[in-house]
Amino acid sequence: MDYVANPAQLITATLVGFVVLLFLIIKLKLHALLSVLIAGVIIGVGSGMPFSLVTQAVTDGMGNTLKGIALIVGLGSMFGGILEVSGAAQAIADKLVKVFGEKNSAFALGLAGVIIGIPVFFDPAFIILMPIVYSIAKKTNKSLLYYVLPMTAGLGIGSAIPPTPAPMLITGSLPVDLGTVTILALVLVIPKYLISYAVAVPFAKKMYVPVPENAVMAPEKKEGTAGGPSFGLVISIVLLPILLILISASAGMMTAEGAGMQRFLDFCVFIGQPYLALIIANVAGIIFLCVRKGITMETVESVLAKSLQPVAMIVLVTSAGGVLRYVLDYSGMGTLIGNALQNANLSIILVAYIISTLMRIGVGSTTVALTMTLGIVASFPQISTYSPMYLACIGMSAMFGATSFSHVNDSGFWLTKEYMGIDLKTAFKSWTLYGGFCSILSFIVLYAISFIWA
């Protein structure tokens, strides 16, 4: 957009908008959807934007954000429902705990979280795994934190790997392809998880949290009885979308000789499109995890319908973040910050992380914080000069910031607090600080990679 608001007026309006946003969410407990939209209108009108441009920002923000993630969120939620009803999620956790042994079960549960976090949203994945966590913590008599923190860290790491919504938001906002983002995410999986696990141990040793008396344990499996789907089958289906995306990215970089070969490469690119990769994974899950294991199609249909119920809220809140992003973009905020960065010679990766972290602390929602940050960064004038891998690093740094320092304005904070049966003070000292430390240390690793690789 050619419009650029008066800098002083724009900065003032933005500060007022964010103060109002925090007041509405934290003090008045107003829903994030309404709060973010109100803040967006205040910033747009207050900065002097023409009313027609404010309206266009709202329309474009909702439409373009929905276009990028609506289908992915829906298909991903359905895939999560399939993994839950088939017992696939528990099969992953059980197998990893068995392989690593009871002594290293916390490490194993974290790895299970990484795998399950790829196709399943945080909240349902957390609820699926908690009975297993309760059972192991009760058996070992160790602090519940010793198992919950690595498990939740794993879920967060898994959500950075396509075809989850976060990478889709990155590729939809920045001029970088999904293949590059996927490669970076896979490279970061091991160091980020090792950091998360290493940080969890001292937290767990410092605070003993017993298993709540009303905790629902995972059922004991009797020897010789038939279990759920095999670990190998589940892993194959969970990782199928990632494989298809990588094949698509590789085919997109190849040059064909002859019409037949070009047609084949086009097909490889096609099947790796995120929506199609998830459709294939859903169909494979229905056939091999459900129908072939005796689960009726009526049950499958019911599970899929139920899994779609929370999707509307997730998509709408994310789209509201897109509205705020477009208001800031169309007002000229990106140009203002981008020029200041060039003059100050600051790293755009560091700036993206700081903005995203502040958004996360203020707004609470990971997706809203990420969407807003990517929108601001995408409007920087210098963004088109960076390499694809550097752009992926920028997007991933924004995601690390958007998953840091969860507190009272984040639903995940209350979910973990209630399931662990701890008070607010303990939740802040464990869950909030743990997430912040992991985020900072992971960002340092990413920052180093940006110098070495990008």
RANOR-V422235 format. One record per residue. PSI is psi in whole degrees, 0 to 359 (none if undefined). OMEGA is omega in degrees with one decimal (NA if undefined). Layout:
# RANOR-V422235
psi=[PSI	PSI]
omega=[OMEGA	OMEGA]
This chain:
# RANOR-V422235
psi=[146	341	135	119	161	124	313	319	321	315	316	313	321	316	317	317	318	327	315	318	312	320	316	318	311	313	310	350	30	146	145	325	308	318	314	319	318	316	322	316	319	315	316	308	317	331	356	12	143	145	324	327	325	315	319	322	319	314	312	321	314	311	311	324	317	318	327	327	346	310	322	316	316	311	322	321	320	320	320	321	321	316	326	309	332	350	12	321	316	328	320	311	314	316	315	321	321	318	314	343	159	326	326	27	331	318	319	319	326	318	321	321	320	312	313	330	345	309	346	138	159	307	305	325	319	314	322	319	338	321	324	317	314	313	315	317	322	320	320	344	29	165	138	329	329	334	324	316	311	322	314	325	319	319	320	321	318	326	353	353	128	152	39	163	324	309	329	323	322	311	336	341	323	152	65	143	159	329	316	317	321	315	314	317	318	324	324	346	308	306	322	321	319	321	312	319	317	323	328	325	307	327	316	323	331	328	117	120	113	164	129	148	329	14	138	116	157	141	141	137	131	144	137	353	152	134	201	201	156	153	317	319	315	312	319	317	321	320	352	313	322	316	316	322	319	321	317	316	319	316	326	340	356	153	128	150	111	151	323	315	322	321	320	316	320	321	318	320	320	312	345	4	134	318	320	323	321	325	314	317	320	314	316	320	318	316	306	332	335	291	314	347	10	7	127	156	332	318	318	315	320	319	317	319	317	323	337	350	316	356	318	316	316	314	318	318	318	319	326	321	325	325	312	322	313	327	314	323	308	339	345	10	320	316	320	310	319	316	322	323	316	319	324	351	44	150	130	333	316	317	317	319	316	313	314	320	316	320	317	314	321	313	323	319	128	314	322	315	317	315	314	317	313	323	318	313	320	336	1	136	327	1	329	353	353	154	160	318	324	322	321	321	321	312	319	326	322	322	319	320	324	350	13	159	57	134	209	341	13	129	327	329	312	326	309	322	312	320	332	347	40	162	174	318	315	323	318	315	336	287	310	309	323	312	323	314	315	319	314	313	321	322	321	317	315	318	318	318	323	330	321	315	317	none]
omega=[-178.8	-175.7	173.6	-178.7	173.2	-173.7	-178.1	180.0	-179.6	-179.7	179.3	-179.4	179.6	178.4	178.1	-179.8	-178.7	174.8	177.7	179.6	179.8	179.5	-178.5	-175.8	-172.3	-173.9	-176.2	180.0	177.9	-178.1	-176.8	-178.1	179.4	-176.6	-178.2	179.5	178.1	179.1	178.9	178.7	178.9	180.0	-178.5	-178.8	-178.1	-179.8	178.3	178.1	173.4	-177.9	179.5	-179.9	175.5	178.4	179.2	178.4	178.3	-178.9	-179.6	-179.4	178.7	-174.8	-176.7	178.6	176.8	-178.7	-175.3	-171.2	-172.1	-177.7	-179.3	179.2	-179.8	-179.0	178.3	178.5	177.2	178.7	176.8	177.2	178.5	-179.7	-179.0	-174.4	-178.2	-176.6	-176.7	-179.1	179.3	178.1	178.4	-178.5	-178.3	-177.8	-178.0	177.2	178.6	-178.8	-176.3	179.7	-177.5	-179.0	-178.5	-175.6	177.7	177.7	-179.3	179.0	175.8	177.2	176.1	177.3	178.1	-176.7	-177.6	-179.7	179.0	-178.6	-171.4	176.8	-174.3	-172.9	179.9	178.7	177.7	-178.6	179.2	-172.9	-173.9	176.9	177.5	178.5	178.4	-175.7	-178.2	179.8	178.8	-177.8	-176.7	-177.7	175.5	178.8	178.6	179.1	-177.7	-179.6	-176.5	-176.0	176.2	-179.5	179.8	175.6	177.8	178.4	178.8	178.9	179.3	-178.4	177.3	-175.6	178.3	10.0	175.4	-175.1	-174.9	177.2	177.8	175.7	179.3	-177.7	177.7	-177.5	-176.6	-179.7	179.8	-177.4	-175.9	179.6	179.1	178.2	179.1	179.7	179.2	-179.8	179.8	177.3	-176.3	-174.4	-174.5	-179.7	-178.8	179.4	178.8	176.1	-178.0	-179.8	-179.5	179.8	-177.2	-174.7	179.0	176.7	-177.8	-179.7	-176.4	-176.2	177.3	178.1	-179.1	175.5	179.7	-178.0	-178.5	-177.4	177.0	-176.8	173.2	-178.7	177.5	178.8	180.0	178.5	176.3	179.5	-179.6	179.8	179.3	-180.0	-178.6	-179.0	-179.1	179.4	-179.1	-179.4	-179.4	-177.8	179.2	-177.2	-178.4	179.7	179.1	178.9	180.0	178.7	178.5	176.0	179.3	-179.7	-180.0	-179.6	-179.9	-179.9	-176.7	175.5	-175.7	173.0	-178.5	-176.4	-178.2	-179.9	178.7	177.4	179.1	178.7	177.6	178.4	178.9	176.7	-177.2	-174.6	178.2	173.5	-171.6	-177.7	-178.7	177.4	178.8	174.8	179.3	179.9	178.2	179.8	178.7	178.7	179.4	-176.6	-169.0	-178.5	-175.9	-172.9	-178.3	177.2	174.0	177.5	-175.3	178.2	176.3	178.1	179.0	-178.9	179.1	179.5	-179.6	178.7	179.7	-178.0	-178.7	-176.3	-179.1	-173.7	-177.1	-179.3	-179.8	-177.2	-178.2	178.9	177.5	179.3	175.2	173.5	176.3	176.9	179.0	177.5	-176.8	175.5	178.8	179.1	-175.7	179.1	-179.4	-179.6	179.9	178.5	-179.7	-179.5	-179.0	178.0	178.1	178.1	179.6	-179.6	-178.6	-179.9	178.6	177.5	179.7	177.0	178.1	179.8	178.5	179.8	-178.7	179.6	-177.6	178.7	178.4	177.0	-179.8	179.9	-176.9	-173.4	179.5	-177.8	177.7	-176.0	177.9	179.7	-179.9	-179.0	-179.0	-179.3	179.8	178.2	178.4	-177.9	-177.8	-178.2	175.7	-178.0	-173.5	-172.2	-177.4	-176.8	-173.8	178.3	179.5	-179.0	177.8	176.2	176.9	177.3	177.6	-179.9	-179.1	177.3	176.1	179.1	178.0	177.4	-177.1	178.8	-176.6	169.5	174.5	178.1	-165.7	179.4	180.0	-178.6	178.7	178.2	-177.8	178.3	-178.8	179.3	-176.8	-179.3	177.3	178.8	-177.6	178.4	-176.6	-178.0	179.0	178.8	177.6	-176.4	-178.7	-173.6	-175.9	-178.0	179.1	179.4	178.5	179.4	179.8	-179.7	-178.8	-178.7	178.5	177.4	178.6	177.2	179.4	-179.9	177.3	178.8	-178.6	176.8	-175.0	-168.8	-172.2	NA]
